[in-house]
Amino acid sequence: MKQRIAHIALVVKDYDEAIDFYTKKLDFDLLEDTKIDEKKRWVMVAPPGAKECCLLLAKAANEKQSKSIGNQTGGRVFLFLFTDDFWRDYNKMVDRNINFVRPPTEYEYGRVAVFEDLYGNLWDLLEPSENNKSR
């Protein structure tokens, strides 16, 4: 049996501002943007070269969902963006005014810095060390 996580729902305030952030600030690819009805769209974005999993940008539909925007994990790092060149991506993100809340740090498992997305969700930008490429 083979299973995989295909999509991770990320609650957003507005589809277009989220698409703009992920495609222009993080260079993600817009994989799909399909109108379902007057209020709902099926919007998927993914980092360049991603094959297994993507983000499903889901516009908050009610007050309860709106309250979780930017804090879907209670303040913990939510998503992990792996890179093959930490400094290239880190410097590009700094130039694009991405807010890093923890500076670049070297660990046994790799080089990492924590940044916020447009709503405040925390992400790790991570270049795994050679012996930890599967992390």
Secondary structure, DSSP 8 states (H G I E B T S, - for coil): ------EEEEEES-HHHHHHIIIIIS--EEEEEEE-SSS-EEEEEE-TT--S-EEEEEE--SHHHHHHTT-TTTTSEEEEEE-S-HHHHHHHHHHTT--EEEEEEEETTEEEEEEE-TT--EEEEEEE-GGGTT-
